[in-house]
Amino acid sequence: MIKVRIPQPLQKLTGGMEQVEAGGKDVKSLVNDLESKYPGVKDRICDDAGKIRRFINIYVNEEDIRFLEGDATALKEGDEISIIPAIAGGQQWH
């Protein structure tokens, strides 16, 4: 499994947990696995087209996926994912 750090605004969807485990061959499938375990998470992370929202930063082992392969970034057992909402202005979390 892959460890996923959950930002405070999404912890209400994970029962208050700061870290959860999920699986997936890439970031996109990991988000889908998170959604299956914690309904509502994907809507907060992805837009209507299924793309990662602009104000959400996702890191794989401390590397921003924007500089890797985006949501196609490959994942492996033991990876650590951080989901970090942008701090400044912009869209509000639900």
ZIHU-V31773 format. One line per field, one symbol per residue. psi: psi as a letter, one per 30 degrees, with the letter a starting at -180 (. if undefined). A space follows every 50 residues. Layout:
psi: ???
//
This chain:
psi: lkkkkklefffffggfkfklkllkfleefeeeeeeeeikfeeefelaffg kkkegkkkkjhgkkffgcgbfgkkllkflkkkjjkkekaakkl.
//
